[in-house]
Amino acid sequence: MNLKNCFSIISAALILSSTALTAQESLRQRIAQDPSVAAGNGNVYPVPDPHQGAPKAPKGFKPFYISHYSRHGSRWLISREDYSRPQEILHRQYEKGNLTSLGEDVMHRLDIVCKAAEGRYEELTVKGSEQQKGIARRMYDNYCEVLGGNAKVRARSTTVIRCILSMTAFTNALSGCNQALDIQTDASKHDMEYMNWYDPDHIVPDVNMSAVNDSLYRANIDSRRFMSSIFRNPEGISDSFYNAMYMICGNVQGTTASDVSFWDLFTTDELYSLYYCSNAGWYFNHGNSPAKNNMRPFVQTNLLMTVIAQADDAIRDGEYAADLRFGHDGNLSSLVTLMNLNGLGASVSEIDRISESWSITDIIPMAANLQMVFYRDKSGEVIVHFALNEKEATLPIDAFHTSGKKSAPANFYLWSDVKSYWNSILDKSPSKHYADRLLGIE
């Protein structure tokens, strides 16, 4: 798609349908009730109801294998500059006498956060570790049949330390539940071809969206009220300060500095606009966006084919009771889009309709995870159940039925149907041949 067509997407957003307006209003209401919704992929993991338990399986079916992909838990912001740049702006303006009383208070708050973050940039936080432990314990409680005895568990992480520590926290918690588990962990470049592939050879075509993102930002972001509340004279101070404070605001809740809050600095409308632009940007980069010719999800071809191949191995020989994978938000968001889980594979042209089917605060909060649980009956028939962030997830295919009736209140799918559906998607992938060679399944 050329740049002219990309801009036509923005123009189309000016003609709003009632459905789009409803979706926007719903999002505004969520943010008004809970500002952390606006943190998007910086949000802390939403802990489910502890009494939720495992779904009721169809009669005669028992779980035997779990396939999983998780984003790392809560982390600090990626670089020192993410903190130091807004901090330096505040201190320079303080020396010039250009801070309001609120601005001085914000400077002191930010100093506390910067001190807590010093030397820990991009690292897993204590809360991030606890998130992974909680998910692991609930997985064991829900599927102790799978993770009982001396079951073998294969755990893989990307080579990034916060992911390795997330894997460690998760597997340690599993071991605490069952010390007999045989857990094999690894974090190697060997597995990055599917765990966190960056497409160095540009096998999956991309489109530069920087001009579109800039246009979207200019059309929706108004920082004047915010800046005037912090600076006596905000003239000449870059909007980058506004964006930096938004990032810190959403991130700090998952750190040891969580007693400090910046939500009071933003109005609901400001948070909505910031999230709106961030969410759209994530959709362009990782969703099934026509602005990128519906190509970007195929970056996860290697990962989806690995998921399929390892599940087939587990069905055939049962060596591993679980495959646990620990990576990043971009991997997981593209994977569930490629799978078309919960309708996330929707191709949306109008920007104002993106939030109807795609919302990063629900898809990829910190410690976001996909759990695919496989069940089998005595005849050998295999069905699978999906949970995204421990909430039941669906595919747009027929659910498993017995005797012409739904066999359970939850959605279960024949593995053969799931695999056939995913292979029909993968057949369109420009990187499928590369993945075939990579996985040795050509």
Buried (B, 14 or more C-beta within 10 A) or exposed (E): BEEEBBBBBBEBBEEBEEEBEEBBEEBBEBBBEEBBBBBBBBBBBBBBEEEEEBBEBBEEBEBBBBBBBBBBBBBBBEEBEBBBBBBEBBBEBBEEEBBBEEBBBBBEBBBEBBEBBEEBBBBBBEBBBBBBBBBBBBBBEBBBBBBBEEBEBBBBBBBBBBBBBBBBBBBBBBBEBBEEBEBEBEBEEEBBBBBBBEBEEEBBEEBEBEEBBEBBBEBBBBBEEBBEBBBEEBEEBEBEBBBBBBBBBBBBBBBBBBEBBBBEBBBBEBBBBBBBBBBBBBBBBBBBBBBBEBBBBBBBBBBBBBBBBBBBBBBEEEEBBBBBBBBBBBBBBBBBBBBBBBBBBBEBBBBBBBBBBBBBBBBBBBBBBBBBBBBBBEEEBBBBBBBBBBEBBBBEBEBBEBEEEEBBEBBBBBBEBBBEBBEEBBEEBBBBEBBBEBBEEE
